[in-house]
């Protein structure tokens, strides 16, 4: 299980669309919102890095999402697997989520 703490930047005029997008995911929680400035703090709980990357890909397709910036990760069980001699996850935290410009 991986938990990512992230800031989601969005077009503040399309807040309702952001909410609809987030409702698709049972594994995303919102914590703080600054609707006027188009940002909110979210946590994503996923089984593995691929699941987080899939969410990122879904978000990047949306014209009202400006950026998704991860600022903390908790790898929990993943670290235990590595210490026990398991496979190291191929999670690349340096891979940027490219910032889009709003028209």
Number of C-alpha atoms within 10 A of each C-alpha: 13 18 20 20 20 18 20 21 21 23 20 17 13 14 17 10 16 20 11 10 14 16 12 9 12 9 13 18 15 16 11 11 14 11 15 10 12 19 21 17 19 20 19 20 20 18 14 17 19 13 14 18 15 11 14 14 12 12 20 18 9 13 14 22 26 21 21 22 17 18 11 12 15 13 17 11 13 19 16 11 13 12 11 9 8 11 11 11 14 9 12 9 12 6 7 11 17 11 13 12 10 10 6
